[in-house]
Amino acid sequence: MSRISTKMLSVLLVTLVTVVNQNVNADVFLTSENLNSALKQMQRSQLQIQKNEEHEFALYTLGKTADDLAKLLSDEVEAHANENEKLIELALERSKGIQINIFWEGRNSRFFYDGKVLNEYLERYPEGQYRMDSLYRTITRDFFLLVPEGENELKVIIEKKESFKNKYPDFENLSEIEFYLAIDYRDLWRHYRDIKALDLADQMAITTRQQFQLIFEKYRDKDEGEIARRLLERFIVEAGLKESP
């Protein structure tokens, strides 16, 4: 199973968690009104940044609005395919005109914001008021877009998610981070398996299984628990483990 195919299951997870935790109105998609509102907000934030007015808030708001617009475009395509193509093209063109890069990523069939401003926020305000949300957004983007190679890269992204989980245990969308972490553990297990580091592979198999089991038990009565159960069953078969919970 490739990392990408597992990510497609995680796309479903993101949708489910968004509905459950944020009570998003499923009927709200791209319109001229909410597009103009987003563009005007990004322009206001850019002007505030230039004038150094409420710089931290303006920088965060710019990155958040751009990221939210990318999600809005993705929701529009998922709901209506290309029915609103001209408005989507206008959104991309107008965003590009104010130096905001939103692009279509075919492997995951979603729009993404490149995260430049969110990364800048995290660099400039490492303990800032909006660090938690900015970090969550960058972790989510990187999970879908980056394919880590080798032990060191996998350990870096694992440490980032473990740190987030430990620092923000009450975060409303923590289930997403927990799922991403389980996939990272599984990929590190695959790495150890492939290089014949059997002792490390055995240890990581236990860690991966425990992470999926934790999610399953924590969200047993929710959609997240069902997704975890399916992923756990697939991992047990792949890793040749005994006894499916």
N, C-alpha and C positions, 0 to 999 in steps of 0.2 A: 504494500500500500504506500503510495507516494504521500509526501507531506501535503501536496496540493489537494489531493482527494480528501484527506482528512480535514483540510481547511474548509472544504465545501460544506461539510457537516457543521463546522464551526460558524459558517455564515448563518445557518439556520439557528444556531444557538444565540448569536448576536441579535437576531430578529426577535426571538422568543424573550430574551432577557430585556430587550428594549420595551416590548409590550408589557411584560409583567411588572417591571420596576419603574417605568416612567409613564405608564398609562398614555402612550402616544395615541392620538386620534388617527386611526388607519385611513381616514378619508382625506387627510391633509397632505396634498402633494404639491408639485410645482405650479405656481400661478405667477402671472405678471406682478401681482401685488407683493407676494412674499419674496420674489426674486429682487424686485426693486428695494424692498426693505433691507434685505441682506447686503446688497451692493452699497446702499447709502450708509449702512452701519459700518461696513469695512472702510469706506471713504472717510467717515467721521473719525474712526479710530486711527487711520493713517495720518490725518490732520493733527489729531491730538499728540501722536508720537512725534511728528515733526516739530510741534510747538513745545514738546516736553511737558504736556499737561496730563496729569494722572497717568504717567507713563506705564506703570506696571499694569494697571487696569486696561488701558488702551491696547497694550501689546497682547495681553491675554484675550481680550474681546475680539481683536482682529483674527487671531489664530482660531479661536472657537467658532466664530461666525463662518470662516472659510471652511472649517471642518464640517460644520452643520450643513452648509450649502452642498458639499459633496455628498453627504448622506441623503439630503433631500433629493438630489438628482438621481441617486441610486434607487430611492424609493419610487420615484416617478417612473423610471425605466422598468422596475420590477412590476409595477401596477399596470402601466399602460403601454409598455414596449416603446415603439417609436412614434406614438400618436402625437406627442408634444415635442417632436424633434427640433423644430425651429426655435422654440423657447429654450430648449437645452443648449443648442448651439449659441444662442444669444448669451446665455448664462456663462458659458465657457469663454466666449469672446470678451464679454465685459469684464470678467474676472481677470483674464490675461492682461487686459488693458490697464488694470491697477496693480499689476505684478503679483497676482495671486494665481498659483498654478494648480488647477484642478484637472485631472486627466482620467480617462477610462482605462481600466486594467482588465484585459480580457480573460486572464486565467480565473479570476474570481467574479467576473461579470459585475463589476462595481466601479463607481467613481471614487477617486481618492484625492484628498488635498495633500500636497507634498510635505506639509508640516513644517515648513521653514520658519514661520513665525513662532510656532509652538516650541520648536527647538531653541530658538533665540530666547524665548521667555525663560525656559528652564536653565539656560546658561547664565542669563543676567540676574535671575531671581531664584537661586537654588533652594531657598527656604521661603519662597513667596506665598502669598495668600492663595494663589490659584494653582499651586504646584500639583496637587493631587489630580485634578481634572486634566491638566495639561499632560502630565505623565501618563495617565490612563489612555489618553487619545494617541500619544506617540507609541505606546506599547501595542495598542490595537492595530495601528497602521503598520508597524514593523512586522507584526505577526503575519499579516496577510501578504506583505510585499517582499519581505526578506526571506531568503532561504539560507540559513546559517550553514557554514561548511567547517567541519572539523570540531574537535573537542573544545578548543579555546573559545570559538565563537558561540558554541552552544552554552558553555558555562557562563559567558558574559550575559547572554539574554536570560538565562535561568536566574542568575543572581539579581538581575533587575526586577524580575517578577516576584521573586521571593522577598526582596526588600520592600516592594510595594505592598505585598500581602501582609507582611509583618508590621509595617508602619501604618497601614490604613485597614485594619481588620473589619471595620464597620462600613466600608465603602459599598454603596448600593449595588454596584455592578461587579462585585468581587467574584461572582461565579464565572464571569468571562475570563478574568485573570487566572482563576484556578484551572479552567479548561485549557487555556493557552499553555500554562505551566505543565499540565499533564502531557500535552503534545511534545513539548520540549524535552521532558524526561524520556518519553518514548523515542525521540530522535537520538538522544544521547545513548540510550540503550542500543539502538540500531548501530550507532557508530562503534561502540565497544564490541558488539557482536561481529561486525564486519572485519574489524582488525584483530579478531580472535583474542581480545582481552577478556577472557571468560569470567574471571572473578569480578571484574568491574561490571561486566554485562549482567551477571547474576544479581549484584547489588542494585543496579539501576532498574532491572526488571521488577524487583520488589518495590522500589520507590515509585515506579510508574503505576504498578497495580494498586498500591496504597492510595495514590493520588486520585485515580479514577474511582476507587471504592469510597474515598472520602466525599467526593462530589455526589456520587450516587446516594449515599446515606444522608448527606446534608440536604439534598433536594429530592428526596425519594418520592414525594407526592406532587412534584412539579415536572414540567416538560424537561427541565435541565437534568433531572434525575434519570429520565428515560434515555436521553442522549448519552449520558455517562454510562449507563448500563450497556448500551449497544457498543460504544467504543471499548469498554472494558472487555466485553465478550470477544471482540475482534482482536484485542491485544493478547488475551489469554491464548487464543488459537495461534497467533503469530509467534508468540514467545514460547509456545509449547508448555505452558504452565498447567497445573492440575487444579481441579475443582473451581468451577465458575460460581461466584457468589449468587 
